[in-house]
Amino acid sequence: MIGTKIKELRLSRNWTTRGFAERLGVAHAMVGKYENGQSTPRPEMVERIAKLFDVTIAELTSSKTIKITGIRFDAKRYEQSLKDSRQLDEDSKTLINLMIDELLEKKKLKDYKAKIEQLA
């Protein structure tokens, strides 16, 4: 899943695997392994890849683009997801934490922009 997204983003920028590997600071063969699903990048690498492509970790790790408009918050599902997340491996938990951090940072920026607009 993430490998397909990496390849899609790399190709959309007309980057070769070698050029992307150099930008990322990894061996050319590692990029091929990511893209072919032979290896999954660790959370720190996922974060670096997302920054390099200027996308969120959620965008990089999701196989779909989700339109959030009209989706309602389901407190029971949220609570169940939190409980279920305890079963995940440490790398997956780290990715979830990174995604939550990004969402919180995005909210801070949105709030800050709203304050600036009010002052203008």
CORQUIMO-V944321 format. One record per residue. N is the residue number from 1. RES is the residue in three letters. SS is DSSP state (2 for helix, 1 for strand, 0 for the rest). PHI is phi in degrees with one decimal (999 if undefined). D_FIRST is the distance of its C-alpha to the first C-alpha in Angstrom with 2 decimals. Layout:
# CORQUIMO-V944321
n: {N	N}
res: {RES	RES}
ss: {SS	SS}
phi: {PHI	PHI}
d_first: {D_FIRST	D_FIRST}
This chain:
# CORQUIMO-V944321
n: {1	2	3	4	5	6	7	8	9	10	11	12	13	14	15	16	17	18	19	20	21	22	23	24	25	26	27	28	29	30	31	32	33	34	35	36	37	38	39	40	41	42	43	44	45	46	47	48	49	50	51	52	53	54	55	56	57	58	59	60	61	62	63	64	65	66	67	68	69	70	71	72	73	74	75	76	77	78	79	80	81	82	83	84	85	86	87	88	89	90	91	92	93	94	95	96	97	98	99	100	101	102	103	104	105	106	107	108	109	110	111	112	113	114	115	116	117	118	119	120}
res: {MET	ILE	GLY	THR	LYS	ILE	LYS	GLU	LEU	ARG	LEU	SER	ARG	ASN	TRP	THR	THR	ARG	GLY	PHE	ALA	GLU	ARG	LEU	GLY	VAL	ALA	HIS	ALA	MET	VAL	GLY	LYS	TYR	GLU	ASN	GLY	GLN	SER	THR	PRO	ARG	PRO	GLU	MET	VAL	GLU	ARG	ILE	ALA	LYS	LEU	PHE	ASP	VAL	THR	ILE	ALA	GLU	LEU	THR	SER	SER	LYS	THR	ILE	LYS	ILE	THR	GLY	ILE	ARG	PHE	ASP	ALA	LYS	ARG	TYR	GLU	GLN	SER	LEU	LYS	ASP	SER	ARG	GLN	LEU	ASP	GLU	ASP	SER	LYS	THR	LEU	ILE	ASN	LEU	MET	ILE	ASP	GLU	LEU	LEU	GLU	LYS	LYS	LYS	LEU	LYS	ASP	TYR	LYS	ALA	LYS	ILE	GLU	GLN	LEU	ALA}
ss: {0	2	2	2	2	2	2	2	2	2	2	2	0	0	0	0	2	2	2	2	2	2	2	2	0	0	0	2	2	2	2	2	2	2	2	2	0	0	0	0	0	0	2	2	2	2	2	2	2	2	2	2	2	0	0	0	2	2	2	2	2	0	0	0	0	0	0	0	0	0	0	0	0	0	2	2	2	2	2	2	2	2	2	2	2	0	0	0	0	2	2	2	2	2	2	2	2	2	2	2	2	2	2	2	2	2	2	2	2	2	2	2	2	2	2	2	2	2	2	0}
phi: {999	-66.7	-62.4	-62.6	-66.5	-60.5	-62.7	-59.8	-67.1	-62.0	-66.4	-64.8	-101.7	59.0	-95.6	-78.1	-62.6	-65.2	-63.7	-65.2	-60.3	-63.8	-61.9	-83.3	80.6	-128.9	-69.3	-53.1	-64.3	-66.4	-61.2	-59.5	-65.7	-62.1	-66.8	-90.3	77.1	-78.4	-146.1	-110.8	-64.5	-70.3	-52.8	-63.6	-71.6	-59.0	-63.0	-64.2	-63.0	-59.3	-64.0	-62.7	-87.5	58.4	-129.3	-79.6	-62.6	-61.0	-64.7	-70.2	-91.8	-89.0	-85.2	-130.6	-97.8	-99.6	-88.9	-82.9	-54.7	88.3	-85.5	-96.6	-72.0	-115.7	-60.2	-65.0	-64.3	-59.4	-62.1	-65.5	-61.6	-61.7	-63.1	-64.4	-64.6	-64.0	-80.8	-72.7	-73.8	-61.6	-62.7	-65.6	-62.8	-63.9	-61.8	-61.0	-61.5	-64.4	-65.0	-62.9	-58.1	-63.3	-63.4	-65.6	-64.8	-62.1	-65.0	-58.6	-63.5	-62.8	-62.4	-63.5	-62.2	-63.8	-63.8	-63.6	-63.1	-66.3	-75.0	-74.1}
d_first: {0.00	3.82	5.40	5.39	6.57	8.85	10.21	10.85	12.64	14.42	15.70	16.80	19.00	20.24	19.48	19.61	17.54	20.86	21.61	18.34	18.90	22.43	21.55	19.20	21.80	19.94	20.65	19.50	18.23	15.89	14.03	13.75	12.50	9.67	8.80	9.48	7.64	11.28	11.23	9.52	11.51	14.14	14.75	17.44	15.36	12.66	15.83	17.25	14.35	14.43	18.19	18.22	16.32	18.34	15.64	15.31	12.99	12.18	11.40	9.19	7.16	7.46	6.01	9.78	12.88	15.20	18.88	20.71	24.18	25.92	23.77	26.17	25.88	26.21	27.89	27.70	23.96	23.63	25.95	24.22	20.81	22.68	24.28	21.17	19.41	22.11	20.53	17.42	17.52	18.87	15.79	14.13	17.54	17.77	14.64	16.23	19.47	18.19	16.83	20.21	22.06	20.52	21.48	24.92	25.40	24.55	27.13	29.67	29.36	29.74	32.77	34.22	33.97	35.66	38.47	39.01	39.26	41.80	43.89	43.94}
